[in-house]
Amino acid sequence: MAQKKINISFPQAVALEMDEYCKKTDLARSVFVTLAVTSYLSSRQLNSSLNRMCDILEKFPSGEATPNDLQELEKIQDTLRLLTARTE
């Protein structure tokens, strides 16, 4: 995988806590930051998928759900499977 070097700044207290954690777990800072960012992005995608799923499911009791809604639920289900597989 190609790497991209970036400069980032953290509040000093956060940087110290991160360094302590990295030292205890024998992780490089870049690995820690990559894991943290990946986790954050996955949680945003999970939240978005769950919100959309709730919107669609609210249509079912009134009979407003369409075949497109069912297809979208299947796509959301696939996304949720991928996201949960990453964390197990």
Phi, psi and omega in degrees: 000135179292146180252148175233122180273133178224156172256130176226153178241142177235152169302147186304318181297321179292316180298318179295317179295319178298314180298320177298315180297315181299320179295315181296323185260001180059041176255142171287150178305316183298323178293315179301312181296320178299315179297318181294316181293317179299318178297316180298313181296321178296319180293325176295317179294319178298314180299316179298316180296318180294320177297316179296319179299317178299317178302316181291315183297331178296340180282338188294314182301327182270358181078015181276352181294140182248167174303326177296323177298318178297319177296319179294322176299322178296320178295319178297319179300317178298317179298315180297322177298316179297315182294319181285332177293328179294330186263352181273000000 
